């Protein structure tokens, strides 16, 4: 079942936009599979590793995630290695999690399902 988050578009986020509260994060985490919330250098991020059989497939996935990022105007940290891509979504302007991060994580999951 596809997440309803995939149907949404990222919203413009400003430096005074509110970070998601615990209840909101818990609600949207239910729509994601395999993602975790971690605090890196004091900033909460959504993180997930995607496995591939070789570097070329990992690189193609990275490029397709980059296309999503450009379309949404919301950009992750992407670490591409042999057989693995680690994706970090967070909102730079608010130094934390926003609805946009959950939307992009859901779209990343959809992309991964399409490339299987």
Secondary structure as UniProt FT lines:
FT   HELIX           4..7
FT   TURN            15..16
FT   HELIX           22..29
FT   TURN            30..31
FT   STRAND          36..40
FT   TURN            41..42
FT   STRAND          43..51
FT   HELIX           55..72
FT   STRAND          77..81
FT   TURN            82..83
FT   STRAND          84..89
FT   HELIX           92..94
FT   HELIX           99..115
//
